[in-house]
Amino acid sequence: MSVVLQAAKFQDPDVTATGAQRAFVDLVSLNTLWFNTGTLCNIECHGCYIESSPANDRLSYIRACEVETYLDEIAELGWGTEEIGFTGGEPFMNPEIVEMVGTSLRRGFRVLILTNAMQPMLRPRLRAGLLELLGEHGDRLVLRVSLDHFTAEKHEALRGFGTWERTLDGLRWLATSGFALNVAGRTCWPEPEAELRAGFARLFEREGVAIDAECPASLVLFPEMDLSVEVPEITVDCWEILGKRPEEVMCATSRMVVKRRGAQQPSAVACTLIPYDRRFEMGETLAEADGVVKLNHPHCAKFCVLGGGSCSVARG
C-alpha cells in the first residue's frame, strides 16, 4: 500500500500512484440493491458523506414506478437478490416511500430503511403506512436509525441542536410499535469500540429499546470517511497482505440506483458511498452494472477494505 501524496492517488483506474496494479472487485451476487430516494434531508449533518441537506437535490426523488422496473429486472435476471435498501437524504421525505417499500416487501424482499427517525418519519400518514406494513410483513422490514453517539452532546455536535431528543422520540416510537430495529453510530471520537458499545447498551436499556449493542449487525459502528485524511491505495497484493478477499467488500454483493437531477432515467452505480463520481456509474440497467469495480476512491480503502464497513443487514 503506497504512502504518497493524496493528490497523486486514485487517478488511474488500473494502476496506483506507484504504478502497482489497482485492486478490483467483481460482482459475485446482487444480495442487496439500494435505492437512493433523493439527497434532500430535513437536517444538515457535519461530515455527511453525501452532503444531504434541506437544499441538496443533486439526486432527485426516485419514483415508485422506477423502483418497480428494477425489481422486475431482478426477477428477469434470476439473481436471487434478498434485500432492498432505501437510503437518502432522508428516505421519509420522498412522498412515495411507503409505496416503494410496500412493493418491495410484497415481492418477497427483506427491506432496510436508513433514517434519522425524526419529523418526516413521524408524520401521521407515514406512521400509519409503516404500521400497516409492519402488520403485513413483520420483521422483514428493518429500520436503521442514525444515532451518532450515546450522548446528546456528541450526537448534536454532528447533527445540530435539538436533534437528540427528536431522534429518540422516533426511536422510542419504533421500538414501542414493535419494528425490527438497528442503530448506526460513528467512530469519529477517540473511544475504544468496547466503550462505545457499552455506552449504547446503557442508552438502549434506559430507553427500553431492544437492541443488542454487542451485535455488530444491530449496532453498526461505521468507519469515518474524511477525504482530507491520507489513505493508502489498495493494490492486488493487498488482499494477501491484509488477509482479506475481494468478495468480502460491499461492491461484490451490492449496487445502488440513483436518479440525478435533470436525468430522464435512473442509473446504477457501484456503491452507496460514491453517488456523485461518474467513474462509478455503470449504466441504466442492472445487467449493465454486472461488472468489475476498480477500487479507485479513498472510500474504497478507508471504509470498505481497511474499515471493513458495509451498509447492508445481510453482512452486518
Solvent accessible surface area in square Angstrom, and as a share of the most:
residue,aa,sasa,rsa
1,M,85,0.38
2,S,12,0.08
3,V,133,0.77
4,V,52,0.30
5,L,145,0.72
6,Q,43,0.19
7,A,93,0.72
8,A,54,0.42
9,K,2,0.01
10,F,11,0.05
11,Q,119,0.53
12,D,61,0.32
13,P,67,0.42
14,D,73,0.38
15,V,58,0.34
16,T,8,0.05
17,A,45,0.35
18,T,80,0.47
19,G,53,0.51
20,A,36,0.28
21,Q,98,0.44
22,R,3,0.01
23,A,0,0.00
24,F,74,0.31
25,V,1,0.01
26,D,74,0.38
27,L,24,0.12
28,V,98,0.56
29,S,43,0.28
30,L,3,0.01
31,N,44,0.22
32,T,2,0.01
33,L,0,0.00
34,W,1,0.00
35,F,0,0.00
36,N,0,0.00
37,T,1,0.01
38,G,1,0.01
39,T,0,0.00
40,L,42,0.21
41,C,11,0.07
42,N,42,0.21
43,I,19,0.10
44,E,123,0.55
45,C,20,0.12
46,H,130,0.58
47,G,49,0.47
48,C,37,0.22
49,Y,69,0.26
50,I,3,0.02
51,E,106,0.47
52,S,6,0.04
53,S,10,0.07
54,P,84,0.53
55,A,88,0.69
56,N,19,0.10
57,D,54,0.28
58,R,104,0.38
59,L,3,0.01
60,S,32,0.21
61,Y,71,0.27
62,I,0,0.00
63,R,121,0.44
64,A,8,0.06
65,C,82,0.49
66,E,25,0.11
67,V,1,0.00
68,E,71,0.32
69,T,83,0.48
70,Y,10,0.04
71,L,1,0.01
72,D,57,0.29
73,E,24,0.11
74,I,7,0.04
75,A,75,0.58
76,E,142,0.64
77,L,64,0.32
78,G,63,0.60
79,W,65,0.23
80,G,62,0.60
81,T,13,0.07
82,E,95,0.43
83,E,0,0.00
84,I,0,0.00
85,G,0,0.00
86,F,0,0.00
87,T,8,0.05
88,G,6,0.06
89,G,17,0.16
90,E,4,0.02
91,P,0,0.00
92,F,3,0.01
93,M,46,0.20
94,N,1,0.01
95,P,83,0.52
96,E,35,0.16
97,I,0,0.00
98,V,32,0.18
99,E,98,0.44
100,M,1,0.00
101,V,1,0.00
102,G,1,0.01
103,T,21,0.12
104,S,0,0.00
105,L,1,0.00
106,R,149,0.54
107,R,94,0.34
108,G,54,0.52
109,F,18,0.08
110,R,65,0.24
111,V,0,0.00
112,L,0,0.00
113,I,0,0.00
114,L,34,0.17
115,T,4,0.02
116,N,7,0.03
117,A,0,0.00
118,M,1,0.00
119,Q,84,0.37
120,P,3,0.02
121,M,0,0.00
122,L,38,0.19
123,R,124,0.45
124,P,100,0.63
125,R,149,0.55
126,L,1,0.00
127,R,85,0.31
128,A,62,0.48
129,G,12,0.11
130,L,1,0.01
131,L,78,0.39
132,E,110,0.49
133,L,7,0.03
134,L,29,0.15
135,G,70,0.68
136,E,98,0.44
137,H,28,0.13
138,G,27,0.26
139,D,108,0.56
140,R,83,0.30
141,L,0,0.00
142,V,15,0.09
143,L,0,0.00
144,R,2,0.01
145,V,0,0.00
146,S,24,0.15
147,L,0,0.00
148,D,2,0.01
149,H,2,0.01
150,F,31,0.13
151,T,47,0.27
152,A,39,0.30
153,E,141,0.63
154,K,59,0.25
155,H,0,0.00
156,E,39,0.17
157,A,74,0.57
158,L,17,0.08
159,R,35,0.13
160,G,31,0.30
161,F,193,0.80
162,G,25,0.24
163,T,3,0.01
164,W,25,0.09
165,E,87,0.39
166,R,83,0.30
167,T,1,0.00
168,L,3,0.01
169,D,65,0.34
170,G,0,0.00
171,L,1,0.00
172,R,73,0.27
173,W,48,0.17
174,L,0,0.00
175,A,27,0.21
176,T,121,0.70
177,S,33,0.21
178,G,51,0.49
179,F,12,0.05
180,A,28,0.21
181,L,28,0.14
182,N,7,0.04
183,V,0,0.00
184,A,8,0.06
185,G,0,0.00
186,R,37,0.13
187,T,52,0.30
188,C,53,0.32
189,W,44,0.15
190,P,139,0.88
191,E,33,0.15
192,P,83,0.52
193,E,100,0.45
194,A,79,0.61
195,E,85,0.38
196,L,2,0.01
197,R,16,0.06
198,A,40,0.31
199,G,1,0.01
200,F,0,0.00
201,A,40,0.31
202,R,141,0.51
203,L,2,0.01
204,F,4,0.02
205,E,146,0.65
206,R,159,0.58
207,E,38,0.17
208,G,62,0.59
209,V,8,0.04
210,A,109,0.85
211,I,17,0.08
212,D,85,0.44
213,A,4,0.03
214,E,114,0.51
215,C,44,0.27
216,P,83,0.52
217,A,35,0.27
218,S,25,0.16
219,L,0,0.00
220,V,8,0.05
221,L,26,0.13
222,F,35,0.15
223,P,24,0.15
224,E,34,0.15
225,M,42,0.19
226,D,69,0.36
227,L,102,0.51
228,S,100,0.65
229,V,67,0.38
230,E,80,0.36
231,V,6,0.03
232,P,32,0.20
233,E,0,0.00
234,I,1,0.01
235,T,10,0.06
236,V,46,0.27
237,D,93,0.48
238,C,0,0.00
239,W,27,0.09
240,E,158,0.71
241,I,116,0.59
242,L,54,0.27
243,G,66,0.64
244,K,60,0.26
245,R,131,0.48
246,P,43,0.27
247,E,71,0.32
248,E,64,0.29
249,V,6,0.04
250,M,4,0.02
251,C,9,0.05
252,A,0,0.00
253,T,16,0.09
254,S,5,0.03
255,R,1,0.01
256,M,0,0.00
257,V,0,0.00
258,V,0,0.00
259,K,31,0.13
260,R,24,0.09
261,R,147,0.54
262,G,71,0.68
263,A,38,0.29
264,Q,156,0.69
265,Q,102,0.45
266,P,4,0.03
267,S,9,0.06
268,A,0,0.00
269,V,0,0.00
270,A,1,0.01
271,C,13,0.08
272,T,4,0.02
273,L,6,0.03
274,I,7,0.04
275,P,3,0.02
276,Y,43,0.16
277,D,33,0.17
278,R,158,0.58
279,R,126,0.46
280,F,11,0.04
281,E,56,0.25
282,M,44,0.19
283,G,19,0.18
284,E,95,0.43
285,T,55,0.32
286,L,1,0.00
287,A,52,0.41
288,E,98,0.44
289,A,1,0.00
290,D,78,0.41
291,G,26,0.25
292,V,66,0.38
293,V,7,0.04
294,K,68,0.29
295,L,2,0.01
296,N,5,0.02
297,H,21,0.09
298,P,20,0.13
299,H,11,0.05
300,C,11,0.07
301,A,1,0.00
302,K,58,0.25
303,F,2,0.01
304,C,13,0.08
305,V,1,0.00
306,L,70,0.35
307,G,36,0.35
308,G,46,0.45
309,G,7,0.07
310,S,6,0.04
311,C,9,0.06
312,S,5,0.03
313,V,35,0.20
314,A,52,0.40
315,R,89,0.32
316,G,24,0.23
